[in-house]
Amino acid sequence: MAAELLLYTTVGCHLCEQAEAVLHAVADTHSGLTWRPVEISDAPALVAAYGLRIPVIRLSGQDADLGWPFDEAAVRRYLTQVQG
């Protein structure tokens, strides 16, 4: 089953760049997983929700998210938990 991770991010966020590297590595080894960045500065609600926490990932369609810091193992655990 295909899954899409959302990476809440903003321009100039060096931690977000590190998170992107982690997601590239996970997606390369996790069949059907894709991810895309979501620019939080485009929506005040996203700034309010994630502005102090970015980078944050959330599996599309799920409420639970995972905030930084995370590594490949943490992302895999998160995916296992939210996908059941």
C-alpha positions as CSV (number, residue, x, y, z in Angstrom):
1,M,0.0,0.0,0.0
2,A,1.4,3.4,-1.0
3,A,2.0,5.9,1.8
4,E,2.8,9.6,1.7
5,L,4.7,11.3,4.4
6,L,4.3,15.0,4.8
7,L,7.4,16.9,5.9
8,Y,6.4,20.2,7.5
9,T,9.3,22.6,6.8
10,T,10.2,26.1,5.9
11,V,12.9,27.8,3.8
12,G,16.3,28.1,5.5
13,C,15.6,25.4,8.1
14,H,18.9,23.5,8.4
15,L,17.3,20.8,10.6
16,C,14.7,20.3,7.8
17,E,17.5,19.6,5.4
18,Q,18.8,16.9,7.8
19,A,15.2,15.5,8.0
20,E,15.1,15.4,4.2
21,A,18.2,13.2,4.2
22,V,16.6,10.8,6.7
23,L,13.4,10.6,4.6
24,H,15.3,10.0,1.4
25,A,17.1,7.0,3.1
26,V,13.8,5.6,4.5
27,A,12.0,6.0,1.2
28,D,14.8,4.2,-0.6
29,T,14.3,1.1,1.5
30,H,10.5,1.3,2.3
31,S,8.4,0.0,-0.6
32,G,5.6,2.4,-1.7
33,L,6.7,5.2,0.6
34,T,6.9,8.7,-0.8
35,W,7.2,12.0,0.9
36,R,6.8,15.7,0.1
37,P,7.6,18.9,1.8
38,V,4.8,21.2,3.1
39,E,5.9,24.8,3.4
40,I,4.3,26.0,6.7
41,S,4.8,29.8,5.9
42,D,2.1,29.5,3.3
43,A,-0.6,29.0,5.9
44,P,-1.0,30.7,9.3
45,A,-2.6,27.6,10.8
46,L,0.5,25.5,9.9
47,V,2.8,28.1,11.4
48,A,0.8,28.0,14.6
49,A,0.8,24.2,14.7
50,Y,4.4,23.5,13.6
51,G,6.4,26.8,13.7
52,L,8.3,25.9,16.9
53,R,8.5,22.2,16.1
54,I,9.7,21.8,12.6
55,P,10.8,19.6,11.1
56,V,7.8,17.4,11.7
57,I,6.5,14.4,9.7
58,R,3.0,13.1,9.5
59,L,1.7,10.3,7.5
60,S,-1.1,11.6,5.2
61,G,-4.5,10.8,6.7
62,Q,-3.2,10.3,10.2
63,D,-3.4,12.6,13.3
64,A,-0.2,11.4,15.0
65,D,3.0,13.1,13.9
66,L,6.7,12.8,14.7
67,G,8.8,15.9,15.5
68,W,12.5,16.4,15.3
69,P,14.9,14.9,16.3
70,F,14.3,11.6,14.4
71,D,16.5,9.1,12.6
72,E,15.7,6.3,10.2
73,A,14.8,3.9,13.0
74,A,12.4,6.4,14.6
75,V,10.7,7.0,11.3
76,R,10.3,3.3,10.7
77,R,8.8,2.9,14.2
78,Y,6.5,5.8,13.6
79,L,5.3,4.2,10.3
80,T,4.7,0.9,12.0
81,Q,2.7,2.5,14.8
82,V,0.4,4.6,12.6
83,Q,-0.1,2.0,9.8
84,G,-1.1,-0.6,12.3
